[in-house]
Amino acid sequence: MDPKDLYGQQDRIQLVDVREPQEWQAGRIPGSRWIPMNELPGRLEEVDQQQPVVTVCRSGSRSGKMAEFLTGHGYRADNLDGGIQAWSEQDLPVRTPDDEQPGEVA
């Protein structure tokens, strides 16, 4: 999914960030839920199967695999094209996990 399209639909989509802890701490897309890639298979109950989900990582590679994984488990899942890098390059908001400061892409 294109970053601008996601931004316009964010209120109707679950955003699952599958990056590593240091990446998450540096900055995230506001409203996203953090479930690291290696934990997602054991935490599927945290993702609502009735609502579309978009996965995100730094560049879109890891999250693409996780979108495929979710689709294989009955979710309506998509990947954020270009990851949080592309999101940031389009001047969309990146914040620290506490929402107190602007974040950065790590």
N, C-alpha and C positions, 0 to 999 in steps of 0.2 A: 504494500500500500504506500502510496506517495505521502511524504510528510505533511504537505499542505492539506491533502484529503483527510488524513488522520486528525489533524488539528481541528478541522471543521466538524468532525464527527466524534470527538473525544468523549462527549457526554453519553454516547450510546455504545461505547466499546470498552472492553477491559484491556488495559495495556499491561503486559507482563514483561518486565525487564529481567533478562536471563544472564546478565553480566556478573563478573566476579566482585567480591566486596569492595576492593579498592576503586573499581570503576564506578560502582554505585555511590560510594562516599564522595567522589569527586563531583558528580552531578547526575541528575536524572530528569526525565520528563515529568513535570508536575502531574499528579494523579496516577502515576504508574505504581504497580505492585512489584516488589522485588522477590523473585524466586529464582535463585541461581540455577543455571542449566543442569548441573548434576543433581539438584534436589527436585526438579520439576516432576520426574516420574513418581516420586513418593509423596508429592503434595498436590496431586490433581484435584483433590476435594476442595482446595482453596480457589479453584477456577470454576466459575459458573458455566455449566455446559449449555445453558439456555441463552447466553449472551455472546455475541461475537467477541473474539479475542485477537489482539495483535501483539506479536512478540517483538522484542527489541534487544539488540546488542550494540556493539560499537559500530560495526560496518554492515551487518545484515546476514553474515554467514552463519554464526551460531544460532541466531534467532530463526533463520530460515529452516534449520534442522528441527528446531523446537516447534515451529508452526506445522511442519509435516508430521511430527510426532503427535501433536494435539489433534490434527485432522484425522490421523489414523485411530484415534481414540474417541471419535465422534464429535469433536468440537468444530465449530465454524471458525477456523483460525487463518490468519494471514500474517505476513512478515512486514516490518517497516523497511521499505526499500532504502538501502544505504545506511540503515541504522541511525543511531543518535548523532553520528557525524553529519549525515545529510540533513537531519532535523536542525541541528545547530547552524549549519551552513545556510539554511533558509531563514535565519534569524528568528527561529521559534524558541520559546523559553526553555532554558535548562537551569534547574535550581539544585541546591544542596538538599539532601534528604529531609532536613528540618524546615525547609522552605524559607530559611532566614537570609540566605545569600544567593547571588547568582552562582550557578555551578559551571563546571567545565567538562569537556569530554576527555576522558582518560583512556 
